[in-house]
Amino acid sequence: MKAQDIMTKDVVTVRPEMTVHDIATLMARKRISGLPVVSKDGDVLGIVSESDLLHRTEIGTGDEPRAISFVLGGDASAAKDFAKAHGRTAHDVMSRPVVSVHAESDLSEVADLLERRGIKRVPVLRDGRLAGIIARMDLVRALAKVETNPVAVTLSSGIIHQAIADALHDQTWLDASYVNYAVKDSVVQLTGHVRTEDDRKALEVLIREIPGVTGIDDRLKIGVPQINWDGTVT
């Protein structure tokens, strides 16, 4: 899927000269947590989000100590904090530069960007202009619409065994040399060692995705295996 497939197209935007009070009123009325700031030509200049309005002098949350430290030259970030606490317009308080994605971007790119940057939403551009916006909840809604009922298939133990071998070979997070598996009546028995509980969970998820597998008999041990003097593993 692409960004354009799940983005919200009817985006509520503000102009850079809009006042902070009007922005807060608009957010509260529309129940939205972020607004792109757009020029008259349609360029995205920044975004005003809830976090940009947390520390305000009007409600007694302004970060005054950091503003004072800026005057004394003690904190390079204090200038930004001061502007957000005292700024009167969207231009004063908006976050920039704008992190954006293209309308043709894969959803994997969108998800990675949201997680890596720690942001809740990202504008979607087409030909350099705002085409929509994607919030984290849009990805959740896309997941909810996907049909996840697997198609039941019956495969031989040999085919399933080879499919497991191929799948394990491609996983960089797993040391497959300490994992043993056997297949009987479409049930996979897992023995051996994995490093962590997360590795165990991921391995079970991987096995369940393989066509033909109907169950898992998990007998894995957590931790680094002990290599004995005779070469046996305990």
N, CA, C and O of each residue as an XYZ file, in Angstrom:
936
protein
N       0.834     -1.199      0.000
C       0.000      0.000      0.000
C       0.871      1.253      0.000
O       2.011      1.240      0.465
N       0.313      2.318     -0.525
C       1.020      3.588     -0.625
C       0.422      4.612      0.348
O      -0.683      4.442      0.863
N       1.187      5.668      0.577
C       0.722      6.725      1.470
C      -0.614      7.296      1.005
O      -1.487      7.578      1.825
N      -0.776      7.466     -0.295
C      -1.998      8.061     -0.832
C      -3.227      7.175     -0.616
O      -4.360      7.647     -0.710
N      -3.001      5.890     -0.327
C      -4.118      4.972     -0.131
C      -4.784      5.142      1.232
O      -5.959      4.808      1.386
N      -4.062      5.650      2.212
C      -4.632      5.743      3.561
C      -4.643      7.164      4.115
O      -5.196      7.396      5.190
N      -4.047      8.115      3.408
C      -3.946      9.473      3.948
C      -5.309     10.141      4.060
O      -6.237      9.822      3.316
N      -5.413     11.069      4.999
C      -6.588     11.929      5.097
C      -6.420     13.058      4.100
O      -5.469     13.834      4.186
N      -7.345     13.150      3.152
C      -7.192     14.122      2.072
C      -7.737     15.494      2.436
O      -7.215     16.516      1.991
N      -8.782     15.514      3.239
C      -9.381     16.787      3.629
C      -8.651     17.308      4.863
O      -9.110     17.135      5.992
N      -7.510     17.945      4.630
C      -6.634     18.357      5.721
C      -7.001     19.758      6.208
O      -7.159     20.683      5.411
N      -7.134     19.896      7.514
C      -7.347     21.212      8.116
C      -5.977     21.879      8.251
O      -5.087     21.343      8.911
N      -5.810     23.029      7.635
C      -4.532     23.735      7.665
C      -4.718     25.143      8.229
O      -5.838     25.635      8.362
N      -3.606     25.768      8.552
C      -3.637     27.154      9.025
C      -2.583     27.948      8.253
O      -1.630     27.391      7.710
N      -2.783     29.247      8.224
C      -1.816     30.142      7.606
C      -0.801     30.586      8.659
O      -1.109     30.546      9.850
N       0.374     30.998      8.264
C       1.422     31.357      9.236
C       1.056     32.527     10.141
O       1.596     32.648     11.241
N       0.138     33.397      9.691
C      -0.226     34.560     10.508
C      -1.371     34.278     11.484
O      -1.748     35.164     12.250
N      -1.926     33.078     11.475
C      -3.026     32.750     12.384
C      -2.528     32.784     13.828
O      -1.421     32.328     14.116
N      -3.342     33.324     14.732
C      -2.909     33.485     16.118
C      -2.928     32.149     16.858
O      -3.658     31.225     16.499
N      -2.108     32.078     17.897
C      -2.043     30.870     18.718
C      -3.397     30.586     19.360
O      -3.807     29.429     19.453
N      -4.088     31.624     19.801
C      -5.404     31.434     20.407
C      -6.367     30.801     19.420
O      -7.105     29.881     19.775
N      -6.368     31.288     18.173
C      -7.266     30.732     17.159
C      -6.875     29.298     16.804
O      -7.735     28.460     16.532
N      -5.579     29.027     16.808
C      -5.118     27.665     16.533
C      -5.606     26.721     17.624
O      -6.121     25.642     17.331
N      -5.446     27.127     18.883
C      -5.894     26.293     20.000
C      -7.406     26.065     19.929
O      -7.888     24.962     20.190
N      -8.138     27.106     19.578
C      -9.595     26.990     19.453
C      -9.968     26.011     18.354
O     -10.879     25.200     18.519
N      -9.261     26.086     17.228
C      -9.527     25.198     16.097
C      -9.215     23.747     16.458
O      -9.983     22.842     16.133
N      -8.090     23.531     17.127
C      -7.732     22.172     17.542
C      -8.786     21.581     18.472
O      -9.187     20.426     18.325
N      -9.227     22.394     19.433
C     -10.218     21.908     20.394
C     -11.547     21.605     19.707
O     -12.185     20.594     20.001
N     -11.963     22.477     18.796
C     -13.256     22.293     18.126
C     -13.235     21.106     17.180
O     -14.205     20.352     17.101
N     -12.135     20.937     16.465
C     -12.035     19.851     15.482
C     -11.534     18.543     16.089
O     -11.579     17.488     15.457
N     -11.047     18.640     17.349
C     -10.493     17.472     18.022
C      -9.349     16.863     17.230
O      -9.315     15.655     16.999
N      -8.420     17.701     16.818
C      -7.232     17.257     16.104
C      -6.001     17.732     16.872
O      -6.048     18.738     17.580
N      -4.916     17.008     16.727
C      -3.729     17.287     17.546
C      -2.590     17.935     16.774
O      -1.536     18.214     17.347
N      -2.785     18.177     15.483
C      -1.730     18.812     14.709
C      -2.264     19.459     13.450
O      -3.178     18.938     12.810
N      -1.680     20.615     13.094
C      -2.144     21.369     11.928
C      -0.960     21.789     11.074
O      -0.055     22.458     11.575
N      -0.939     21.414      9.786
C       0.097     21.922      8.897
C      -0.067     23.428      8.697
O      -1.183     23.934      8.577
N       1.049     24.124      8.662
C       1.053     25.562      8.370
C       1.423     25.717      6.902
O       2.507     25.322      6.475
N       0.504     26.300      6.136
C       0.649     26.332      4.679
C       0.639     27.775      4.185
O      -0.146     28.598      4.656
N       1.525     28.074      3.228
C       1.568     29.401      2.629
C       0.418     29.566      1.650
O      -0.288     28.604      1.350
N       0.228     30.774      1.154
C      -0.849     31.023      0.196
C      -0.617     30.289     -1.123
O      -1.549     30.094     -1.903
N       0.641     29.881     -1.369
C       0.959     29.141     -2.589
C       0.852     27.628     -2.397
O       1.073     26.863     -3.336
N       0.513     27.201     -1.183
C       0.344     25.777     -0.923
C       1.567     25.070     -0.411
O       1.554     23.848     -0.264
N       2.639     25.813     -0.130
C       3.843     25.196      0.424
C       3.651     24.921      1.914
O       3.092     25.745      2.639
N       4.116     23.764      2.359
C       4.043     23.421      3.780
C       5.248     24.042      4.476
O       6.392     23.683      4.197
N       4.982     24.970      5.380
C       6.040     25.710      6.056
C       6.431     25.077      7.393
O       7.574     25.202      7.831
N       5.498     24.410      8.026
C       5.741     23.812      9.334
C       4.503     23.112      9.822
O       3.520     22.979      9.092
N       4.551     22.663     11.058
C       3.401     22.011     11.695
C       3.280     22.525     13.122
O       4.272     22.627     13.843
N       2.055     22.848     13.520
C       1.776     23.180     14.915
C       1.047     21.996     15.529
O      -0.034     21.620     15.076
N       1.639     21.414     16.557
C       1.031     20.274     17.231
C       0.786     20.615     18.694
O       1.175     21.678     19.177
N       0.135     19.690     19.384
C      -0.141     19.894     20.808
C       1.136     20.187     21.582
O       1.141     21.025     22.483
N       2.215     19.500     21.234
C       3.466     19.681     21.969
C       4.017     21.094     21.817
O       4.735     21.571     22.697
N       3.693     21.774     20.711
C       4.152     23.148     20.503
C       3.402     24.144     21.380
O       3.832     25.286     21.540
N       2.280     23.705     21.948
C       1.447     24.604     22.743
C       1.389     24.218     24.215
O       0.569     24.755     24.959
N       2.236     23.307     24.642
C       2.199     22.854     26.030
C       2.704     23.916     26.999
O       2.116     24.123     28.060
N       3.781     24.578     26.639
C       4.415     25.539     27.544
C       4.081     26.961     27.097
O       4.758     27.537     26.245
N       3.016     27.515     27.693
C       2.532     28.840     27.318
C       2.405     29.724     28.556
O       1.959     29.277     29.613
N       2.797     30.960     28.409
C       2.721     31.903     29.535
C       1.283     32.177     29.947
O       1.025     32.467     31.116
N       0.319     32.090     28.992
C      -1.076     32.402     29.304
C      -1.667     31.466     30.353
O      -2.559     31.856     31.107
N      -1.170     30.236     30.400
C      -1.734     29.263     31.343
C      -0.722     28.879     32.426
O      -0.933     27.929     33.178
N       0.368     29.626     32.491
C       1.339     29.403     33.554
C       2.268     28.236     33.362
O       2.881     27.768     34.322
N       2.389     27.745     32.119
C       3.286     26.617     31.856
C       4.510     27.029     31.064
O       5.303     26.177     30.663
N       4.678     28.332     30.831
C       5.830     28.825     30.080
C       7.134     28.455     30.762
O       7.242     28.479     31.988
N       8.122     28.114     29.948
C       9.400     27.652     30.475
C      10.310     28.835     30.745
O      11.315     29.018     30.059
N       9.964     29.639     31.739
C      10.695     30.873     32.009
C      12.165     30.672     32.373
O      13.007     31.430     31.892
N      12.510     29.681     33.203
C      13.916     29.520     33.551
C      14.809     29.311     32.336
O      15.923     29.831     32.283
N      14.327     28.559     31.373
C      15.138     28.319     30.187
C      15.227     29.570     29.336
O      16.244     29.807     28.683
N      14.163     30.382     29.335
C      14.206     31.639     28.594
C      15.245     32.575     29.197
O      15.971     33.249     28.467
N      15.321     32.621     30.536
C      16.303     33.462     31.205
C      17.710     32.981     30.912
O      18.619     33.791     30.729
N      17.901     31.647     30.866
C      19.231     31.130     30.613
C      19.717     31.500     29.228
O      20.919     31.624     28.989
N      18.760     31.679     28.304
C      19.148     32.113     26.968
C      19.750     33.511     26.997
O      20.754     33.773     26.336
N      19.130     34.415     27.770
C      19.633     35.782     27.877
C      21.061     35.782     28.410
O      21.888     36.604     28.015
N      21.333     34.852     29.306
C      22.668     34.763     29.900
C      23.631     33.934     29.054
O      24.804     33.784     29.396
N      23.128     33.404     27.959
C      23.975     32.624     27.066
C      24.242     31.217     27.546
O      25.236     30.603     27.159
N      23.348     30.692     28.400
C      23.625     29.395     28.991
C      22.977     28.214     28.305
O      23.331     27.073     28.604
N      22.050     28.437     27.404
C      21.343     27.306     26.821
C      20.962     27.640     25.388
O      20.173     28.554     25.150
N      21.519     26.906     24.432
C      21.284     27.206     23.022
C      19.855     26.921     22.598
O      19.366     27.516     21.638
N      19.170     26.007     23.308
C      17.800     25.662     22.927
C      16.769     26.586     23.555
O      15.584     26.486     23.238
N      17.190     27.479     24.433
C      16.246     28.323     25.148
C      15.526     29.301     24.233
O      14.392     29.687     24.517
N      16.164     29.712     23.134
C      15.520     30.638     22.207
C      14.260     30.018     21.611
O      13.227     30.676     21.492
N      14.360     28.745     21.239
C      13.198     28.040     20.687
C      12.105     27.911     21.744
O      10.926     28.115     21.455
N      12.502     27.569     22.972
C      11.533     27.440     24.061
C      10.826     28.769     24.326
O       9.617     28.806     24.558
N      11.587     29.847     24.287
C      11.011     31.171     24.542
C       9.981     31.525     23.476
O       8.909     32.044     23.787
N      10.316     31.236     22.192
C       9.400     31.548     21.095
C       8.101     30.764     21.230
O       7.023     31.304     20.985
N       8.195     29.504     21.616
C       6.997     28.680     21.746
C       6.147     29.121     22.937
O       4.923     28.994     22.906
N       6.790     29.638     23.984
C       6.049     30.071     25.170
C       5.390     31.430     24.983
O       4.345     31.704     25.573
N       6.005     32.291     24.155
C       5.533     33.666     24.030
C       5.021     34.025     22.625
O       4.399     35.072     22.448
N       5.273     33.177     21.638
C       4.898     33.496     20.263
C       3.414     33.721     20.101
O       2.599     33.122     20.802
N       3.072     34.594     19.167
C       1.661     34.954     18.973
C       1.022     34.285     17.759
O      -0.203     34.193     17.680
N       1.831     33.821     16.818
C       1.278     33.276     15.577
C       1.802     31.873     15.299
O       2.720     31.387     15.960
N       1.190     31.236     14.298
C       1.640     29.906     13.880
C       3.100     29.935     13.460
O       3.855     29.007     13.749
N       3.493     30.996     12.781
C       4.878     31.130     12.330
C       5.840     31.125     13.519
O       6.950     30.603     13.413
N       5.428     31.695     14.639
C       6.292     31.791     15.812
C       6.512     30.448     16.498
O       7.607     30.165     16.982
N       5.466     29.620     16.537
C       5.523     28.416     17.375
C       5.640     27.118     16.585
O       5.893     26.071     17.182
N       5.469     27.146     15.283
C       5.446     25.917     14.499
C       6.793     25.200     14.531
O       7.841     25.826     14.690
N       6.747     23.890     14.379
C       7.952     23.069     14.299
C       8.397     22.973     12.847
O       7.580     22.780     11.947
N       9.673     23.107     12.633
C      10.256     23.022     11.298
C      11.722     22.615     11.425
O      12.294     22.770     12.504
N      12.353     22.103     10.371
C      11.784     21.856      9.051
C      10.745     20.734      9.070
O      10.693     19.935     10.005
N       9.938     20.690      8.044
C       8.843     19.726      7.982
C       9.355     18.380      7.472
O      10.001     18.297      6.427
N       9.054     17.343      8.225
C       9.315     15.981      7.774
C       8.090     15.528      6.988
O       6.973     15.585      7.501
N       8.284     15.083      5.760
C       7.142     14.728      4.910
C       7.441     13.461      4.124
O       8.580     12.996      4.079
N       6.403     12.910      3.506
C       6.539     11.768      2.615
C       5.841     12.092      1.309
O       5.018     13.004      1.240
N       6.177     11.331      0.270
C       5.519     11.505     -1.030
C       4.270     10.643     -1.093
O       4.160      9.633     -0.399
N       3.351     11.047     -1.917
C       2.096     10.297     -2.060
C       2.336      8.852     -2.485
O       1.535      7.972     -2.170
N       3.454      8.600     -3.211
C       3.758      7.254     -3.687
C       4.637      6.464     -2.731
O       5.031      5.339     -3.037
N       4.948      7.041     -1.577
C       5.803      6.338     -0.609
C       5.094      5.084     -0.087
O       3.885      5.091      0.144
N       5.866      4.014      0.092
C       5.320      2.794      0.683
C       4.975      3.038      2.146
O       5.601      3.868      2.806
N       3.985      2.321      2.650
C       3.600      2.486      4.040
C       4.721      2.076      4.992
O       4.792      2.572      6.116
N       5.586      1.183      4.554
C       6.725      0.806      5.393
C       7.623      2.003      5.635
O       8.154      2.164      6.734
N       7.801      2.847      4.626
C       8.603      4.065      4.785
C       7.928      5.026      5.755
O       8.589      5.655      6.581
N       6.615      5.135      5.648
C       5.862      6.031      6.529
C       5.982      5.573      7.975
O       6.254      6.378      8.866
N       5.781      4.287      8.206
C       5.851      3.741      9.563
C       7.246      3.925     10.153
O       7.389      4.304     11.315
N       8.274      3.656      9.347
C       9.656      3.818      9.826
C       9.932      5.268     10.193
O      10.597      5.545     11.191
N       9.426      6.186      9.392
C       9.656      7.610      9.642
C       8.970      8.068     10.926
O       9.565      8.780     11.734
N       7.728      7.661     11.106
C       6.993      8.037     12.319
C       7.695      7.521     13.574
O       7.789      8.218     14.584
N       8.183      6.290     13.487
C       8.842      5.697     14.656
C      10.217      6.317     14.878
O      10.569      6.648     16.010
N      10.992      6.477     13.819
C      12.363      6.982     13.950
C      12.400      8.414     14.458
O      13.250      8.766     15.276
N      11.478      9.240     13.974
C      11.442     10.645     14.367
C      10.607     10.892     15.624
O      10.634     11.991     16.179
N       9.869      9.879     16.074
C       9.047     10.047     17.259
C       7.921     11.049     17.062
O       7.580     11.790     17.984
N       7.336     11.077     15.857
C       6.263     12.022     15.543
C       4.948     11.268     15.379
O       4.932     10.060     15.139
N       3.835     12.011     15.516
C       2.509     11.390     15.474
C       1.846     11.476     14.108
O       0.897     10.745     13.826
N       2.347     12.371     13.260
C       1.725     12.553     11.951
C       2.755     13.073     10.961
O       3.786     13.617     11.354
N       2.470     12.904      9.674
C       3.404     13.374      8.658
C       2.610     13.849      7.439
O       1.711     13.143      6.982
N       2.927     15.035      6.903
C       2.252     15.512      5.694
C       2.630     14.653      4.492
O       3.736     14.119      4.410
N       1.696     14.534      3.572
C       1.922     13.798      2.329
C       1.915     14.806      1.182
O       0.952     15.552      1.000
N       2.998     14.816      0.416
C       3.134     15.794     -0.666
C       2.992     15.128     -2.030
O       3.374     13.975     -2.226
N       2.431     15.891     -2.965
C       2.384     15.484     -4.363
C       2.756     16.708     -5.191
O       2.111     17.753     -5.099
N       3.799     16.568     -5.996
C       4.306     17.693     -6.787
C       4.658     18.889     -5.903
O       4.455     20.043     -6.282
N       5.191     18.589     -4.717
C       5.628     19.640     -3.817
C       4.527     20.327     -3.037
O       4.813     21.239     -2.261
N       3.294     19.930     -3.213
C       2.162     20.549     -2.532
C       1.496     19.543     -1.598
O       1.603     18.331     -1.786
N       0.816     20.066     -0.603
C       0.148     19.212      0.378
C      -0.997     18.451     -0.270
O      -1.905     19.043     -0.852
N      -0.939     17.120     -0.160
C      -1.991     16.276     -0.723
C      -2.814     15.593      0.357
O      -3.945     15.170      0.116
N      -2.239     15.488      1.546
C      -2.942     14.822      2.636
C      -2.046     14.759      3.853
O      -0.980     15.374      3.898
N      -2.498     14.008      4.833
C      -1.716     13.826      6.057
C      -1.979     12.429      6.597
O      -3.091     11.912      6.489
N      -0.956     11.825      7.176
C      -1.089     10.491      7.762
C      -0.724     10.568      9.232
O       0.360     11.028      9.593
N      -1.638     10.112     10.078
C      -1.373      9.983     11.512
C      -1.159      8.507     11.823
O      -1.478      7.632     11.018
N      -0.619      8.254     12.992
C      -0.384      6.869     13.388
C      -1.669      6.052     13.348
O      -1.649      4.882     12.968
N      -2.781      6.660     13.737
C      -4.052      5.941     13.748
C      -4.478      5.526     12.340
O      -5.192      4.536     12.183
N      -4.057      6.260     11.322
C      -4.385      5.870      9.946
C      -3.754      4.523      9.602
O      -4.348      3.730      8.870
N      -2.559      4.258     10.123
C      -1.921      2.962      9.906
C      -2.674      1.867     10.647
O      -2.807      0.748     10.150
N      -3.163      2.192     11.836
C      -3.948      1.223     12.598
C      -5.252      0.910     11.867
O      -5.667     -0.246     11.794
N      -5.893      1.946     11.327
C      -7.139      1.726     10.572
C      -6.884      0.872      9.336
O      -7.705      0.024      8.989
N      -5.745      1.090      8.665
C      -5.406      0.287      7.491
C      -5.249     -1.176      7.873
O      -5.679     -2.064      7.136
N      -4.633     -1.430      9.026
C      -4.475     -2.803      9.506
C      -5.821     -3.436      9.798
O      -6.037     -4.613      9.508
N      -6.733     -2.653     10.377
C      -8.049     -3.177     10.733
C      -8.856     -3.608      9.512
O      -9.740     -4.458      9.614
N      -8.547     -3.020      8.359
C      -9.300     -3.333      7.135
C      -8.744     -4.551      6.394
O      -9.363     -5.043      5.451
N      -7.583     -5.030      6.820
C      -6.942     -6.146      6.124
C      -7.549     -7.459      6.591
O      -7.669     -7.698      7.792
N      -7.929     -8.306      5.652
C      -8.450     -9.624      5.974
C      -7.288    -10.528      6.378
O      -6.366    -10.744      5.592
N      -7.331    -11.055      7.597
C      -6.195    -11.822      8.119
C      -6.488    -13.307      8.296
O      -5.654    -14.039      8.829
N      -7.655    -13.761      7.861
C      -7.963    -15.183      8.010
C      -7.102    -16.000      7.048
O      -7.253    -15.853      5.836
N      -6.198    -16.863      7.546
C      -5.325    -17.622      6.661
C      -6.092    -18.712      5.915
O      -7.088    -19.245      6.405
N      -5.608    -19.021      4.737
C      -6.193    -20.100      3.947
C      -5.569    -21.416      4.394
O      -4.349    -21.579      4.352
N      -6.402    -22.343      4.819
C      -5.895    -23.625      5.309
C      -5.369    -24.457      4.146
O      -6.065    -24.658      3.151
N      -4.134    -24.941      4.278
C      -3.543    -25.819      3.267
C      -2.925    -27.011      3.969
O      -2.512    -26.921      5.125
N      -2.867    -28.122      3.264
C      -2.246    -29.326      3.791
C      -0.992    -29.620      2.984
O      -1.051    -29.833      1.773
N       0.148    -29.627      3.676
C       1.421    -29.883      3.017
C       2.142    -31.004      3.747
O       1.894    -31.259      4.925
N       3.028    -31.662      3.037
C       3.785    -32.752      3.646
C       4.774    -32.206      4.665
O       5.162    -31.039      4.604
N       5.179    -33.058      5.600
C       6.141    -32.652      6.617
C       7.459    -32.215      5.983
O       8.110    -31.289      6.468
N       7.849    -32.878      4.904
C       9.100    -32.526      4.236
C       9.074    -31.127      3.649
O      10.059    -30.394      3.736
N       7.950    -30.754      3.053
C       7.823    -29.420      2.461
C       7.834    -28.360      3.556
O       8.487    -27.325      3.419
N       7.105    -28.622      4.651
C       7.077    -27.664      5.758
C       8.464    -27.529      6.370
O       8.898    -26.423      6.694
N       9.159    -28.647      6.530
C      10.509    -28.637      7.115
C      11.446    -27.774      6.274
O      12.216    -26.983      6.819
N      11.388    -27.919      4.968
C      12.252    -27.126      4.092
C      11.877    -25.650      4.134
O      12.743    -24.777      4.084
N      10.586    -25.381      4.226
C      10.136    -23.987      4.309
C      10.647    -23.328      5.587
O      11.013    -22.153      5.587
N      10.670    -24.098      6.679
C      11.214    -23.566      7.934
C      12.699    -23.281      7.790
O      13.177    -22.234      8.225
N      13.424    -24.200      7.186
C      14.864    -24.015      6.986
C      15.146    -22.757      6.177
O      16.052    -21.992      6.508
N      14.375    -22.544      5.119
C      14.557    -21.351      4.283
C      14.244    -20.080      5.060
O      14.946    -19.078      4.930
N      13.184    -20.124      5.872
C      12.781    -18.941      6.626
C      13.816    -18.574      7.681
O      14.145    -17.401      7.855
N      14.328    -19.580      8.382
C      15.313    -19.314      9.427
C      16.615    -18.768      8.847
O      17.290    -17.954      9.476
N      16.951    -19.210      7.674
C      18.202    -18.776      7.033
C      18.206    -17.280      6.770
O      19.271    -16.665      6.732
N      17.027    -16.680      6.586
C      16.921    -15.266      6.215
C      16.831    -14.331      7.421
O      16.776    -13.114      7.248
N      16.815    -14.875      8.633
C      16.598    -14.026      9.814
C      17.926    -13.661     10.479
O      18.631    -14.530     10.991
N      18.258    -12.371     10.466
C      19.517    -11.914     11.059
C      19.438    -11.827     12.582
O      20.475    -11.779     13.245
N      18.233    -11.806     13.150
C      18.070    -11.661     14.592
C      18.177    -12.985     15.335
O      18.165    -13.007     16.566
N      18.282    -14.085     14.603
C      18.249    -15.406     15.232
C      19.511    -16.201     14.905
O      19.938    -16.257     13.752
N      20.106    -16.817     15.934
C      21.190    -17.771     15.722
C      20.557    -19.149     15.586
O      20.330    -19.849     16.574
N      20.277    -19.524     14.336
C      19.527    -20.748     14.070
C      20.340    -22.007     14.351
O      19.784    -23.105     14.363
N      21.641    -21.868     14.576
C      22.471    -23.049     14.820
C      22.116    -23.747     16.124
O      22.438    -24.921     16.307
N      21.448    -23.026     17.043
C      21.070    -23.604     18.325
C      19.584    -23.953     18.387
O      19.070    -24.283     19.456
N      18.896    -23.883     17.258
C      17.465    -24.188     17.206
C      17.242    -25.466     16.409
O      17.735    -25.606     15.289
N      16.506    -26.385     16.988
C      16.146    -27.624     16.303
C      14.637    -27.663     16.100
O      13.879    -27.141     16.918
N      14.213    -28.273     15.028
C      12.785    -28.351     14.747
C      12.463    -29.663     14.052
O      13.263    -30.191     13.280
N      11.281    -30.172     14.341
C      10.780    -31.382     13.706
C       9.314    -31.175     13.388
O       8.608    -30.460     14.099
N       8.862    -31.800     12.323
C       7.483    -31.610     11.872
C       6.768    -32.958     11.854
O       7.254    -33.926     11.269
N       5.609    -33.004     12.503
C       4.779    -34.211     12.484
C       3.324    -33.801     12.463
O       2.862    -33.061     13.332
N       2.605    -34.285     11.469
C       1.175    -33.981     11.326
C       0.927    -32.475     11.350
O      -0.028    -32.007     11.970
N       1.785    -31.726     10.678
C       1.674    -30.274     10.510
C       1.967    -29.483     11.784
O       1.806    -28.263     11.809
N       2.400    -30.176     12.846
C       2.788    -29.516     14.089
C       4.306    -29.458     14.169
O       4.982    -30.462     13.941
N       4.844    -28.285     14.492
C       6.289    -28.088     14.548
C       6.744    -28.135     16.003
O       6.266    -27.365     16.836
N       7.663    -29.038     16.299
C       8.252    -29.101     17.631
C       9.584    -28.344     17.618
O      10.463    -28.624     16.803
N       9.715    -27.382     18.535
C      10.918    -26.563     18.627
C      11.691    -26.944     19.877
O      11.142    -26.975     20.978
N      12.969    -27.234     19.692
C      13.861    -27.495     20.818
C      15.152    -26.715     20.606
O      15.386    -26.157     19.534
N      15.989    -26.683     21.646
C      17.239    -25.941     21.540
C      17.201    -24.678     22.364
O      16.500    -24.601     23.373
N      17.969    -23.670     21.924
C      18.140    -22.440     22.701
C      17.903    -21.198     21.848
O      18.255    -21.153     20.669
N      17.302    -20.200     22.472
C      17.232    -18.848     21.907
C      17.712    -17.878     22.988
O      17.648    -18.184     24.179
N      18.187    -16.722     22.568
C      18.810    -15.796     23.518
C      17.822    -15.187     24.507
O      18.105    -15.106     25.702
N      16.660    -14.758     24.006
C      15.731    -14.003     24.847
C      14.297    -14.457     24.610
O      14.003    -15.197     23.671
N      13.418    -13.990     25.486
C      11.992    -14.267     25.322
C      11.464    -13.617     24.051
O      10.562    -14.154     23.407
N      12.020    -12.463     23.686
C      11.616    -11.804     22.436
C      11.964    -12.667     21.233
O      11.191    -12.742     20.277
N      13.145    -13.330     21.275
C      13.523    -14.235     20.185
C      12.552    -15.401     20.094
O      12.181    -15.828     19.001
N      12.141    -15.917     21.257
C      11.180    -17.022     21.262
C       9.861    -16.597     20.616
O       9.303    -17.310     19.783
N       9.378    -15.428     21.015
C       8.107    -14.941     20.480
C       8.195    -14.730     18.961
O       7.298    -15.119     18.214
N       9.294    -14.107     18.527
C       9.454    -13.841     17.099
C       9.564    -15.135     16.300
O       9.037    -15.237     15.193
N      10.257    -16.128     16.874
C      10.396    -17.412     16.184
C       9.042    -18.100     16.034
O       8.747    -18.672     14.985
N       8.222    -18.044     17.079
C       6.895    -18.649     16.985
C       6.044    -17.942     15.933
O       5.319    -18.590     15.178
N       6.132    -16.621     15.885
C       5.394    -15.862     14.874
C       5.850    -16.274     13.474
O       5.032    -16.466     12.574
N       7.170    -16.406     13.305
C       7.727    -16.807     12.010
C       7.216    -18.175     11.585
O       6.822    -18.367     10.434
N       7.222    -19.130     12.521
C       6.781    -20.494     12.201
C       5.304    -20.516     11.831
O       4.909    -21.213     10.896
N       4.480    -19.755     12.562
C       3.040    -19.759     12.295
C       2.713    -19.192     10.915
O       1.673    -19.520     10.344
N       3.596    -18.340     10.371
C       3.345    -17.755      9.053
C       3.587    -18.742      7.915
O       3.166    -18.501      6.784
N       4.262    -19.845      8.208
C       4.598    -20.805      7.157
C       3.363    -21.621      6.779
O       2.739    -22.217      7.656
N       3.000    -21.664      5.513
C       1.817    -22.417      5.077
C       1.901    -23.884      5.488
O       2.953    -24.514      5.380
N       0.783    -24.411      5.957
C       0.715    -25.812      6.336
C       0.902    -26.065      7.816
O       0.532    -27.131      8.308
N       1.478    -25.096      8.550
C       1.701    -25.282      9.985
C       0.392    -25.050     10.735
O      -0.250    -24.011     10.577
N       0.006    -26.023     11.547
C      -1.238    -25.894     12.307
C      -1.002    -25.724     13.808
O      -1.924    -25.365     14.540
N       0.212    -25.974     14.267
C       0.491    -25.829     15.687
C       1.977    -25.848     15.974
O       2.776    -26.243     15.125
N       2.352    -25.414     17.194
C       3.749    -25.374     17.616
C       3.859    -26.025     19.000
O       3.102    -25.700     19.915
N       4.798    -26.933     19.128
C       5.147    -27.533     20.414
C       6.480    -26.909     20.836
O       7.550    -27.350     20.415
N       6.392    -25.876     21.675
C       7.569    -25.084     22.029
C       8.266    -25.670     23.256
O       7.721    -25.659     24.360
N       9.475    -26.180     23.044
C      10.287    -26.701     24.133
C      11.634    -25.983     24.199
O      12.621    -26.531     24.690
N      11.656    -24.770     23.706
C      12.883    -23.985     23.668
C      13.333    -23.571     25.064
O      12.512    -23.418     25.969
N      14.622    -23.395     25.231
C      15.212    -22.884     26.458
C      15.749    -21.483     26.200
O      16.259    -21.194     25.117
N      15.632    -20.626     27.192
C      16.107    -19.248     27.069
C      17.532    -19.154     27.614
O      17.817    -19.633     28.712
N      18.413    -18.540     26.845
C      19.779    -18.324     27.303
C      20.803    -18.921     26.369
O      20.468    -19.657     25.440
N      22.062    -18.594     26.628
C      23.165    -19.097     25.815
C      23.455    -20.539     26.208
O      23.640    -20.819     27.392
N      23.501    -21.454     25.257
C      23.734    -22.862     25.594
C      25.149    -23.104     26.121
O      26.085    -22.383     25.776
N      25.285    -24.130     26.960
C      26.578    -24.526     27.518
C      27.182    -25.614     26.640
O      26.564    -26.658     26.429
N      28.390    -25.375     26.127
C      29.077    -26.360     25.300
C      29.994    -27.188     26.195
O      30.926    -26.655     26.797
N      29.731    -28.476     26.281
C      30.525    -29.360     27.129
C      31.828    -29.753     26.444
O      32.015    -29.520     25.250
N      32.726    -30.353     27.224
C      34.039    -30.753     26.700
C      33.931    -31.762     25.566
O      34.801    -31.814     24.697
N      32.856    -32.576     25.569
C      32.696    -33.588     24.521
C      31.916    -33.075     23.319
O      31.601    -33.840     22.408
N      31.594    -31.739     23.313
C      30.907    -31.141     22.174
C      29.404    -31.138     22.286
O      28.730    -30.587     21.416
N      28.855    -31.734     23.326
C      27.410    -31.736     23.493
C      26.946    -30.379     24.023
O      27.707    -29.636     24.642
N      25.681    -30.085     23.761
C      25.090    -28.796     24.175
C      24.079    -29.047     25.272
O      23.241    -29.942     25.161
N      24.156    -28.247     26.350
C      23.183    -28.378     27.434
C      22.589    -27.017     27.745
O      21.743    -26.901     28.632
